[in-house]
Amino acid sequence: MIAIIDFGSQYSELIARRIREANVYSEVVPHTTSAEKIKQIPGLKGIILSGGPSSVYDHDAPQCDIEIFNLGLPILGICYGMQLMAHMLGGEVERSEKREYGKANLYIDNNFDLFEGLWLEVQIWMSHGDSVTKLPKGFHALGHTDTCKIAAMGNKSSNLYGIQFHPEVVHTPRGAEIIRNFLFQACKCVATWNPVSFIETAIQEIKDEVGDKKVLCALSGGVDSSVVAALLKKAIGENLTCVFIDQGYMRKGESERIKTLFGGSFKIDLVHIDAAKRFYKKLKGITDPEQKRKLMGEEFIRVFEEKAKELKSDYPFLAQGTLYPDIIESATIGVSSTAVKIKTHHNVGGLPEKMDFKIIEPLKKLFKDEVRKVGLELGLPEEIVFRQPFPGPGLAIRIIGEPTEDRVKVLQEADYIVIDEIKASGYYRKLWQAFAVLLPTVKTVGVQGDSRTYQYTLALRAVTSEDAMTAQWAHLPYELLEKISSRIMNEISQINRVVYDISSKPPATIEWE
């Protein structure tokens, strides 16, 4: 276990991913966590201090408990983390004469320990306006750039290291090796984090928490909820009941597919609830995306509560497929006091304060690619494991404005065409997500036959990503885009214009709402 102390960096979760890719477990913890609490983390072998947007000499700059430096654990400071380490241990940090943002060359002055196996000059990614100008006692400079005299530092006897650049980003090509050197040379970690070890640990944790009580599982048919269902089935067997709520905002034919697959093929105790009319009524007149999520999240819980009472059995637990990025973007667990909420995920911040269930989230510390690996290990078919992500509120947040029943039907048809053509082209597994967004408030003039039309605009969105924390718009072939556009406008009379979204995340998000 490696603890990443977060100071508000946009890359903290990326550091966690890079460590896990080396088969070592990691978690992000708030910078306010005490040294005593950090010391109690099971299996802790080292600490990383993340970057952050602050300057160490700001009056409100985030700091960590200075006692962490006395725990006897290896520590690596990255960017702000390096500056904070120097500042707290008696060194000096000053505003740089020349700021460095982007690619730079690191000249390694000592290629042992942290830089073992690297050449004396490597490409790195810099992003800083401050620099360490005086080393703390016992530290030595390990590397420099053309404009930064101390771009890396270390105190070998105390196992403390700092680097001014970001090894976790792809723009530092040898960054993974630097992280691995810290993990295996400094921290003496053993690479045992994998799907099998997660499953074993998760099953035991579920058994410890649930005991012989019963669990309702919110099943949507997506990757996350399917893996949760398979994991719970393995842990508690017949004490699991899965509930699929059709809220009216599913994809075309999705409801029947889920009933056939899970109720039939998997032999899971599945309860199907058609609540479409209820949700349409709940969202009548609602246009704000945050309100859509919150109202749908609350209504989901109320439907589950009613069904639990109807089943005439005690279901104290409700399980759902919350992932690490859901929690991070919703900023609900206080990963950092500097964290900013991007959007509320309906299965995180959209839940009501008062409910009859205790929520259990077996996957809440996993990234999507890790969930897929767990799913394969549990024996789920590739059809489910590699299904593209679909938001909990469904098409309600892919309709800009009020998500009426008529608009949903239009979008269902368009969405079906998009997925059908993406699969036929062989691009489905190459993309993180591909979907359509209906813009009912944006009507444009068109010509169909000899008639003038004034109909909806539809936006196509396709992105590539590893974990949804960042994403790049997909460079789909023009021929494929043309075919999708032509089919949509020929087969759906309510749409007369199709546009393609070429925004990356950041600054945009993957979903429009």
ZAMARVO-309378 format. One record per residue (C-alpha): residue number from 0; residue in one letter; x, y, z. Coordinates in nm, 2 decimals. Each point is the difference from the previous one (the first is absolute). Layout:
! ZAMARVO-309378
NODE num residuo      u      v      w
NODE NUM       A      X      Y      Z
...
END
This chain:
! ZAMARVO-309378
NODE num residuo      u      v      w
NODE   0       M   0.00   0.00   0.00
NODE   1       I   0.12   0.35  -0.10
NODE   2       A  -0.18   0.30   0.14
NODE   3       I  -0.02   0.31  -0.22
NODE   4       I  -0.05   0.31   0.20
NODE   5       D  -0.20   0.24  -0.22
NODE   6       F   0.06   0.37  -0.01
NODE   7       G  -0.25   0.07  -0.28
NODE   8       S   0.19  -0.12  -0.30
NODE   9       Q  -0.19  -0.09  -0.32
NODE  10       Y   0.24  -0.29  -0.02
NODE  11       S  -0.05  -0.17   0.34
NODE  12       E  -0.22  -0.27  -0.13
NODE  13       L   0.23  -0.06  -0.29
NODE  14       I   0.28  -0.06   0.24
NODE  15       A  -0.22  -0.27   0.17
NODE  16       R  -0.07  -0.16  -0.34
NODE  17       R   0.38  -0.01  -0.09
NODE  18       I   0.07  -0.17   0.33
NODE  19       R  -0.27  -0.26  -0.04
NODE  20       E   0.12  -0.07  -0.36
NODE  21       A   0.32  -0.12   0.18
NODE  22       N  -0.22  -0.24   0.20
NODE  23       V   0.03   0.19   0.32
NODE  24       Y  -0.31   0.13   0.17
NODE  25       S  -0.04   0.38   0.06
NODE  26       E  -0.26   0.24   0.14
NODE  27       V  -0.03   0.38   0.00
NODE  28       V  -0.04   0.15   0.35
NODE  29       P  -0.07   0.36   0.11
NODE  30       H   0.30   0.22   0.10
NODE  31       T  -0.17   0.06   0.33
NODE  32       T   0.04  -0.37   0.10
NODE  33       S   0.21  -0.03   0.31
NODE  34       A   0.33  -0.19   0.01
NODE  35       E  -0.15  -0.22   0.27
NODE  36       K  -0.29  -0.10  -0.23
NODE  37       I   0.23  -0.05  -0.30
NODE  38       K   0.22  -0.23   0.21
NODE  39       Q  -0.30  -0.22   0.07
NODE  40       I  -0.07  -0.07  -0.37
NODE  41       P   0.03  -0.37  -0.05
NODE  42       G   0.31  -0.11  -0.21
NODE  43       L   0.13   0.36  -0.04
NODE  44       K   0.34  -0.01  -0.16
NODE  45       G   0.05   0.36  -0.12
NODE  46       I  -0.15   0.34  -0.05
NODE  47       I  -0.03   0.23  -0.30
NODE  48       L  -0.06   0.38   0.03
NODE  49       S  -0.20   0.11  -0.30
NODE  50       G   0.03   0.32  -0.19
NODE  51       G  -0.24   0.29   0.04
NODE  52       P  -0.09   0.35  -0.12
NODE  53       S   0.13   0.19   0.31
NODE  54       S   0.33   0.15   0.10
NODE  55       V   0.15  -0.12   0.32
NODE  56       Y   0.05   0.36   0.13
NODE  57       D  -0.37   0.09  -0.05
NODE  58       H  -0.17   0.07   0.33
NODE  59       D  -0.27  -0.26  -0.07
NODE  60       A   0.23  -0.26  -0.18
NODE  61       P  -0.11  -0.36   0.09
NODE  62       Q   0.25  -0.19   0.21
NODE  63       C   0.03  -0.35   0.14
NODE  64       D   0.08  -0.11   0.35
NODE  65       I   0.37   0.05   0.04
NODE  66       E   0.02  -0.33   0.20
NODE  67       I  -0.04  -0.20  -0.31
NODE  68       F   0.37   0.07  -0.06
NODE  69       N   0.07  -0.18   0.32
NODE  70       L  -0.19  -0.32  -0.08
NODE  71       G   0.31  -0.17  -0.15
NODE  72       L  -0.19  -0.05  -0.33
NODE  73       P   0.14   0.09  -0.35
NODE  74       I  -0.16   0.32  -0.13
NODE  75       L   0.00   0.14  -0.35
NODE  76       G  -0.11   0.36  -0.05
NODE  77       I  -0.12   0.09  -0.35
NODE  78       C   0.00   0.37  -0.12
NODE  79       Y  -0.18   0.18   0.29
NODE  80       G   0.07  -0.30   0.21
NODE  81       M   0.38   0.04  -0.05
NODE  82       Q  -0.02   0.37   0.08
NODE  83       L  -0.21  -0.07   0.31
NODE  84       M   0.25  -0.26   0.12
NODE  85       A   0.29   0.24  -0.05
NODE  86       H  -0.19   0.28   0.18
NODE  87       M  -0.11  -0.21   0.30
NODE  88       L   0.35  -0.15   0.05
NODE  89       G   0.19   0.32   0.00
NODE  90       G   0.08   0.07  -0.36
NODE  91       E  -0.11   0.30  -0.20
NODE  92       V  -0.25   0.05  -0.29
NODE  93       E  -0.02   0.31  -0.21
NODE  94       R  -0.20   0.12  -0.30
NODE  95       S   0.19  -0.10  -0.32
NODE  96       E   0.15   0.26  -0.22
NODE  97       K  -0.12  -0.21  -0.30
NODE  98       R  -0.30  -0.22   0.04
NODE  99       E   0.00  -0.34  -0.17
NODE 100       Y  -0.31  -0.14  -0.16
NODE 101       G   0.02  -0.29  -0.24
NODE 102       K   0.28  -0.22  -0.13
NODE 103       A   0.35   0.04   0.14
NODE 104       N   0.32  -0.21   0.02
NODE 105       L   0.11  -0.13   0.34
NODE 106       Y   0.38  -0.04   0.04
NODE 107       I   0.05  -0.26   0.27
NODE 108       D   0.29   0.07   0.24
NODE 109       N  -0.05  -0.33   0.19
NODE 110       N  -0.15  -0.30  -0.18
NODE 111       F  -0.02  -0.23   0.30
NODE 112       D  -0.32  -0.08   0.20
NODE 113       L  -0.27   0.22  -0.15
NODE 114       F   0.16   0.02  -0.34
NODE 115       E   0.16  -0.34  -0.02
NODE 116       G   0.00  -0.14  -0.35
NODE 117       L  -0.06   0.34  -0.17
NODE 118       W   0.24   0.19  -0.23
NODE 119       L   0.15   0.32   0.12
NODE 120       E  -0.25   0.20  -0.21
NODE 121       V  -0.37  -0.07  -0.01
NODE 122       Q  -0.31   0.19  -0.12
NODE 123       I  -0.24   0.11   0.27
NODE 124       W  -0.32   0.21   0.04
NODE 125       M   0.04   0.31   0.21
NODE 126       S  -0.28   0.22   0.15
NODE 127       H   0.13   0.24   0.27
NODE 128       G   0.05   0.36   0.08
NODE 129       D   0.20  -0.06   0.32
NODE 130       S   0.33  -0.18   0.06
NODE 131       V   0.20  -0.14   0.29
NODE 132       T   0.30   0.24   0.03
NODE 133       K   0.16  -0.15   0.32
NODE 134       L   0.00  -0.36   0.09
NODE 135       P  -0.10  -0.12   0.35
NODE 136       K   0.27  -0.15   0.21
NODE 137       G   0.11  -0.35  -0.11
NODE 138       F  -0.14   0.04  -0.36
NODE 139       H   0.20   0.00  -0.32
NODE 140       A  -0.10   0.12  -0.35
NODE 141       L  -0.07  -0.30  -0.23
NODE 142       G  -0.09   0.19  -0.32
NODE 143       H  -0.04   0.33  -0.17
NODE 144       T  -0.15   0.16  -0.31
NODE 145       D   0.12   0.30  -0.20
NODE 146       T  -0.21   0.24   0.21
NODE 147       C  -0.03  -0.19   0.33
NODE 148       K   0.31  -0.08   0.20
NODE 149       I  -0.17  -0.24   0.23
NODE 150       A  -0.25  -0.20  -0.20
NODE 151       A   0.05  -0.31   0.22
NODE 152       M   0.13  -0.05   0.35
NODE 153       G   0.05  -0.29   0.24
NODE 154       N   0.11  -0.10   0.35
NODE 155       K   0.10  -0.36  -0.04
NODE 156       S   0.05  -0.07   0.38
NODE 157       S  -0.36   0.12   0.07
NODE 158       N  -0.15  -0.14  -0.32
NODE 159       L  -0.15   0.34  -0.09
NODE 160       Y  -0.01   0.12  -0.36
NODE 161       G  -0.14   0.29  -0.20
NODE 162       I  -0.05   0.06  -0.37
NODE 163       Q  -0.11   0.33  -0.16
NODE 164       F  -0.17  -0.17  -0.30
NODE 165       H  -0.29  -0.24  -0.05
NODE 166       P   0.10  -0.36  -0.06
NODE 167       E  -0.36  -0.12  -0.01
NODE 168       V  -0.09   0.17  -0.33
NODE 169       V   0.07  -0.15  -0.35
NODE 170       H   0.21   0.31  -0.09
NODE 171       T   0.27  -0.14   0.24
NODE 172       P   0.08  -0.32  -0.21
NODE 173       R   0.22  -0.16   0.27
NODE 174       G  -0.23   0.11   0.28
NODE 175       A  -0.13  -0.35   0.07
NODE 176       E   0.36  -0.12   0.07
NODE 177       I   0.05   0.28   0.25
NODE 178       I  -0.32  -0.09   0.18
NODE 179       R   0.10  -0.37   0.00
NODE 180       N   0.34   0.09   0.14
NODE 181       F  -0.16   0.17   0.29
NODE 182       L  -0.24  -0.29   0.05
NODE 183       F   0.24  -0.29  -0.02
NODE 184       Q   0.34   0.16   0.08
NODE 185       A  -0.10   0.25   0.28
NODE 186       C  -0.32  -0.15   0.13
NODE 187       K   0.08  -0.37  -0.05
NODE 188       C  -0.35  -0.06  -0.12
NODE 189       V  -0.11  -0.34  -0.14
NODE 190       A  -0.21   0.00  -0.31
NODE 191       T  -0.31  -0.20   0.12
NODE 192       W  -0.28   0.24  -0.08
NODE 193       N  -0.22  -0.17  -0.27
NODE 194       P  -0.36  -0.10  -0.07
NODE 195       V   0.03  -0.33   0.19
NODE 196       S   0.14   0.17   0.31
NODE 197       F  -0.28   0.27  -0.02
NODE 198       I  -0.27  -0.26  -0.03
NODE 199       E   0.13  -0.20   0.30
NODE 200       T   0.01   0.32   0.21
NODE 201       A  -0.33   0.14  -0.12
NODE 202       I  -0.19  -0.33   0.07
NODE 203       Q   0.13  -0.01   0.35
NODE 204       E  -0.09   0.37   0.06
NODE 205       I  -0.35  -0.07  -0.13
NODE 206       K  -0.04  -0.30   0.23
NODE 207       D   0.13   0.20   0.30
NODE 208       E  -0.24   0.29  -0.07
NODE 209       V  -0.31  -0.19  -0.12
NODE 210       G   0.02  -0.32   0.21
NODE 211       D  -0.32  -0.21  -0.06
NODE 212       K  -0.22   0.30  -0.09
NODE 213       K  -0.15   0.06  -0.34
NODE 214       V   0.11   0.25  -0.27
NODE 215       L  -0.18   0.17  -0.28
NODE 216       C   0.22   0.08  -0.30
NODE 217       A  -0.08   0.28  -0.24
NODE 218       L   0.06  -0.16  -0.33
NODE 219       S   0.01   0.21  -0.32
NODE 220       G   0.16  -0.26  -0.23
NODE 221       G   0.32   0.20  -0.03
NODE 222       V   0.35  -0.11   0.08
NODE 223       D   0.01   0.14   0.36
NODE 224       S  -0.33  -0.13   0.13
NODE 225       S   0.05  -0.33  -0.17
NODE 226       V   0.34  -0.05   0.16
NODE 227       V  -0.15   0.10   0.34
NODE 228       A  -0.28  -0.26  -0.05
NODE 229       A   0.25  -0.27  -0.09
NODE 230       L   0.22   0.09   0.30
NODE 231       L  -0.29   0.00   0.24
NODE 232       K  -0.13  -0.33  -0.14
NODE 233       K   0.34  -0.16   0.07
NODE 234       A   0.00   0.15   0.35
NODE 235       I  -0.35  -0.04   0.13
NODE 236       G  -0.17  -0.23  -0.24
NODE 237       E  -0.38  -0.02   0.04
NODE 238       N  -0.01   0.30   0.23
NODE 239       L   0.03   0.22  -0.31
NODE 240       T  -0.29   0.14  -0.19
NODE 241       C   0.06   0.22  -0.31
NODE 242       V  -0.24   0.27  -0.09
NODE 243       F  -0.02   0.15  -0.34
NODE 244       I  -0.19   0.33  -0.02
NODE 245       D  -0.10   0.11  -0.35
NODE 246       Q  -0.03   0.37   0.06
NODE 247       G  -0.10   0.07  -0.36
NODE 248       Y   0.34   0.14  -0.10
NODE 249       M   0.17  -0.32  -0.11
NODE 250       R   0.13  -0.08  -0.34
NODE 251       K  -0.23  -0.15  -0.26
NODE 252       G  -0.06  -0.37   0.08
NODE 253       E   0.22   0.02   0.31
NODE 254       S  -0.28  -0.11   0.25
NODE 255       E  -0.07  -0.33  -0.19
NODE 256       R   0.37  -0.07  -0.04
NODE 257       I   0.07   0.03   0.37
NODE 258       K  -0.30  -0.21   0.10
NODE 259       T   0.11  -0.28  -0.24
NODE 260       L   0.36   0.01   0.08
NODE 261       F  -0.01   0.02   0.38
NODE 262       G  -0.33  -0.16   0.09
NODE 263       G   0.06  -0.28  -0.26
NODE 264       S   0.36  -0.07  -0.08
NODE 265       F   0.15   0.09   0.33
NODE 266       K  -0.27  -0.14   0.22
NODE 267       I   0.01   0.30   0.23
NODE 268       D  -0.30   0.08   0.21
NODE 269       L  -0.11   0.30  -0.20
NODE 270       V  -0.29   0.24   0.07
NODE 271       H  -0.11   0.22  -0.29
NODE 272       I  -0.18   0.33   0.07
NODE 273       D  -0.15   0.21  -0.27
NODE 274       A   0.01   0.35   0.15
NODE 275       A   0.02   0.21  -0.32
NODE 276       K  -0.33   0.20   0.05
NODE 277       R   0.11   0.07   0.36
NODE 278       F   0.33   0.14  -0.10
NODE 279       Y  -0.14   0.20  -0.30
NODE 280       K  -0.24   0.17   0.25
NODE 281       K   0.29   0.07   0.24
NODE 282       L   0.20   0.17  -0.26
NODE 283       K  -0.28   0.20  -0.16
NODE 284       G   0.11   0.36  -0.06
NODE 285       I   0.36  -0.08   0.13
NODE 286       T   0.28   0.14  -0.21
NODE 287       D   0.30   0.03   0.24
NODE 288       P   0.23  -0.30  -0.03
NODE 289       E   0.10   0.00   0.37
NODE 290       Q  -0.37   0.00   0.09
NODE 291       K  -0.07  -0.28  -0.24
NODE 292       R   0.27  -0.22   0.17
NODE 293       K  -0.12   0.08   0.35
NODE 294       L  -0.36  -0.06  -0.07
NODE 295       M   0.07  -0.32  -0.18
NODE 296       G   0.23  -0.12   0.28
NODE 297       E  -0.26   0.07   0.26
NODE 298       E  -0.28  -0.17  -0.20
NODE 299       F   0.22  -0.31  -0.05
NODE 300       I   0.03  -0.04   0.38
NODE 301       R  -0.37   0.05   0.05
NODE 302       V  -0.08  -0.27  -0.26
NODE 303       F   0.25  -0.24   0.17
NODE 304       E  -0.15   0.07   0.34
NODE 305       E  -0.35  -0.08  -0.12
NODE 306       K   0.12  -0.32  -0.17
NODE 307       A   0.19  -0.11   0.31
NODE 308       K  -0.32   0.03   0.21
NODE 309       E  -0.21  -0.17  -0.27
NODE 310       L   0.24  -0.30   0.00
NODE 311       K  -0.08  -0.04   0.37
NODE 312       S   0.36  -0.07   0.10
NODE 313       D   0.26   0.20   0.18
NODE 314       Y   0.24   0.16  -0.25
NODE 315       P   0.22   0.23   0.21
NODE 316       F   0.26   0.04  -0.28
NODE 317       L  -0.01   0.16  -0.35
NODE 318       A   0.30  -0.07  -0.22
NODE 319       Q   0.10   0.21  -0.30
NODE 320       G   0.28   0.03  -0.25
NODE 321       T   0.17   0.32   0.11
NODE 322       L   0.35   0.04  -0.13
NODE 323       Y   0.30   0.21   0.12
NODE 324       P  -0.04   0.26  -0.28
NODE 325       D  -0.37   0.04   0.10
NODE 326       I   0.10   0.09   0.36
NODE 327       I   0.29   0.22  -0.11
NODE 328       E  -0.21   0.21  -0.25
NODE 329       S  -0.29   0.03   0.25
NODE 330       A   0.26   0.11   0.27
NODE 331       T  -0.21  -0.18   0.27
NODE 332       I   0.27  -0.18   0.20
NODE 333       G   0.23   0.29   0.07
NODE 334       V   0.29  -0.13  -0.19
NODE 335       S   0.13   0.35   0.04
NODE 336       S  -0.13   0.31   0.15
NODE 337       T   0.10   0.17  -0.33
NODE 338       A  -0.21  -0.25  -0.21
NODE 339       V  -0.25   0.16  -0.23
NODE 340       K  -0.33  -0.17  -0.09
NODE 341       I  -0.02  -0.05  -0.37
NODE 342       K  -0.34  -0.16   0.00
NODE 343       T  -0.22  -0.21   0.23
NODE 344       H  -0.02  -0.36  -0.09
NODE 345       H  -0.35  -0.11   0.08
NODE 346       N   0.13  -0.31   0.19
NODE 347       V   0.23   0.22   0.21
NODE 348       G  -0.12   0.35   0.07
NODE 349       G  -0.34  -0.05  -0.14
NODE 350       L  -0.12  -0.23   0.29
NODE 351       P  -0.24   0.14   0.26
NODE 352       E   0.13   0.05   0.36
NODE 353       K  -0.27  -0.22   0.15
NODE 354       M  -0.06  -0.35  -0.13
NODE 355       D  -0.07  -0.34   0.13
NODE 356       F   0.32  -0.16  -0.14
NODE 357       K   0.36   0.00   0.08
NODE 358       I   0.19   0.05  -0.33
NODE 359       I   0.28  -0.24  -0.08
NODE 360       E   0.23   0.07  -0.29
NODE 361       P   0.25  -0.29  -0.06
NODE 362       L   0.16   0.17  -0.30
NODE 363       K   0.04   0.35   0.14
NODE 364       K   0.38   0.00   0.00
NODE 365       L   0.04  -0.14  -0.35
NODE 366       F   0.04   0.16  -0.34
NODE 367       K  -0.20  -0.12  -0.30
NODE 368       D   0.28  -0.21  -0.16
NODE 369       E   0.05  -0.17   0.34
NODE 370       V  -0.37  -0.08   0.02
NODE 371       R   0.02  -0.16  -0.34
NODE 372       K   0.29  -0.22   0.11
NODE 373       V  -0.20  -0.11   0.31
NODE 374       G  -0.30  -0.07  -0.22
NODE 375       L   0.20  -0.23  -0.23
NODE 376       E   0.15  -0.18   0.31
NODE 377       L  -0.36  -0.05   0.13
NODE 378       G  -0.10  -0.17  -0.33
NODE 379       L  -0.22   0.27  -0.14
NODE 380       P  -0.03  -0.01  -0.38
NODE 381       E   0.19   0.26  -0.21
NODE 382       E  -0.33   0.14  -0.13
NODE 383       I  -0.06   0.14   0.35
NODE 384       V   0.36   0.06   0.11
NODE 385       F   0.09   0.22  -0.30
NODE 386       R  -0.34   0.18  -0.02
NODE 387       Q   0.05   0.37  -0.03
NODE 388       P  -0.09   0.21   0.31
NODE 389       F  -0.35   0.12   0.02
NODE 390       P  -0.10   0.27   0.26
NODE 391       G  -0.23  -0.10   0.29
NODE 392       P  -0.26   0.27  -0.09
NODE 393       G   0.01  -0.14  -0.36
NODE 394       L  -0.12   0.21  -0.29
NODE 395       A  -0.15   0.26   0.24
NODE 396       I   0.34   0.17   0.00
NODE 397       R   0.05  -0.05  -0.37
NODE 398       I  -0.29   0.22  -0.07
NODE 399       I   0.08   0.37   0.05
NODE 400       G  -0.30   0.15   0.17
NODE 401       E  -0.31  -0.18   0.11
NODE 402       P   0.02  -0.38  -0.06
NODE 403       T  -0.35  -0.07  -0.12
NODE 404       E  -0.13  -0.34  -0.11
NODE 405       D  -0.02   0.11  -0.36
NODE 406       R   0.35   0.13   0.00
NODE 407       V   0.13  -0.32   0.16
NODE 408       K  -0.16  -0.20  -0.29
NODE 409       V   0.18   0.22  -0.26
NODE 410       L   0.33  -0.04   0.18
NODE 411       Q  -0.04  -0.38   0.05
NODE 412       E  -0.03  -0.04  -0.38
NODE 413       A   0.30   0.22  -0.07
NODE 414       D   0.21  -0.16   0.27
NODE 415       Y  -0.08  -0.35  -0.14
NODE 416       I   0.13   0.11  -0.35
NODE 417       V   0.32   0.14   0.15
NODE 418       I   0.08  -0.32   0.20
NODE 419       D  -0.11  -0.22  -0.29
NODE 420       E   0.24   0.17  -0.25
NODE 421       I   0.29   0.03   0.25
NODE 422       K  -0.02  -0.37   0.06
NODE 423       A  -0.03  -0.08  -0.37
NODE 424       S   0.31   0.20  -0.07
NODE 425       G   0.21  -0.18   0.26
NODE 426       Y   0.06   0.31   0.21
NODE 427       Y  -0.21  -0.09   0.30
NODE 428       R   0.28  -0.16   0.21
NODE 429       K   0.24   0.27  -0.11
NODE 430       L  -0.21   0.28   0.16
NODE 431       W  -0.07   0.08   0.36
NODE 432       Q  -0.34   0.13  -0.09
NODE 433       A  -0.21   0.09  -0.31
NODE 434       F  -0.35   0.15   0.03
NODE 435       A  -0.24   0.26  -0.11
NODE 436       V  -0.12   0.32   0.18
NODE 437       L  -0.34   0.15  -0.10
NODE 438       L  -0.01   0.38  -0.01
NODE 439       P  -0.38   0.07  -0.01
NODE 440       T   0.05   0.37   0.08
NODE 441       V   0.22   0.03  -0.31
NODE 442       K  -0.22  -0.02  -0.30
NODE 443       T   0.13   0.07  -0.35
NODE 444       V  -0.14   0.05  -0.35
NODE 445       G   0.03  -0.29  -0.24
NODE 446       V  -0.13  -0.14  -0.32
NODE 447       Q  -0.15  -0.35  -0.03
NODE 448       G  -0.15  -0.08  -0.34
NODE 449       D  -0.14   0.33  -0.12
NODE 450       S  -0.11   0.11   0.34
NODE 451       R   0.16   0.24   0.25
NODE 452       T   0.06  -0.15   0.34
NODE 453       Y   0.07   0.14   0.34
NODE 454       Q   0.12  -0.29   0.22
NODE 455       Y   0.23  -0.11   0.27
NODE 456       T   0.38   0.00  -0.01
NODE 457       L   0.19  -0.31   0.12
NODE 458       A   0.36  -0.01   0.12
NODE 459       L   0.22  -0.30  -0.03
NODE 460       R   0.26  -0.07   0.27
NODE 461       A   0.28  -0.26  -0.02
NODE 462       V   0.30   0.00   0.22
NODE 463       T   0.31  -0.21   0.09
NODE 464       S   0.11  -0.03   0.36
NODE 465       E   0.16  -0.23   0.26
NODE 466       D  -0.22   0.08   0.30
NODE 467       A  -0.23   0.30  -0.09
NODE 468       M   0.22   0.23   0.21
NODE 469       T   0.13   0.14  -0.32
NODE 470       A  -0.12  -0.06  -0.36
NODE 471       Q   0.08   0.08  -0.36
NODE 472       W  -0.26   0.04  -0.27
NODE 473       A   0.02  -0.29  -0.24
NODE 474       H   0.12   0.06  -0.36
NODE 475       L  -0.26  -0.21  -0.16
NODE 476       P   0.02  -0.05  -0.38
NODE 477       Y  -0.21   0.25  -0.20
NODE 478       E  -0.17  -0.28  -0.18
NODE 479       L  -0.13  -0.14   0.33
NODE 480       L  -0.12   0.34   0.12
NODE 481       E  -0.17   0.06  -0.33
NODE 482       K  -0.18  -0.34   0.02
NODE 483       I  -0.12   0.07   0.36
NODE 484       S  -0.12   0.35  -0.09
NODE 485       S  -0.17  -0.12  -0.32
NODE 486       R  -0.19  -0.28   0.18
NODE 487       I  -0.11   0.22   0.28
NODE 488       M  -0.14   0.27  -0.22
NODE 489       N  -0.16  -0.25  -0.24
NODE 490       E  -0.16  -0.22   0.26
NODE 491       I  -0.10   0.26   0.27
NODE 492       S  -0.22   0.27  -0.13
NODE 493       Q   0.04   0.22   0.31
NODE 494       I   0.37   0.05  -0.06
NODE 495       N   0.14   0.20  -0.30
NODE 496       R   0.35   0.09   0.12
NODE 497       V   0.29  -0.21   0.15
NODE 498       V   0.32   0.15   0.15
NODE 499       Y   0.31  -0.16   0.13
NODE 500       D   0.15   0.10   0.34
NODE 501       I   0.38   0.04  -0.02
NODE 502       S   0.06   0.11   0.36
NODE 503       S   0.24  -0.18   0.23
NODE 504       K  -0.02  -0.05   0.38
NODE 505       P   0.12   0.23   0.15
NODE 506       P  -0.12   0.27  -0.06
NODE 507       A  -0.33  -0.17  -0.10
NODE 508       T  -0.15  -0.31   0.17
NODE 509       I  -0.09  -0.32  -0.19
NODE 510       E  -0.38   0.04   0.06
NODE 511       W  -0.16   0.33  -0.09
NODE 512       E  -0.19   0.01   0.33
END
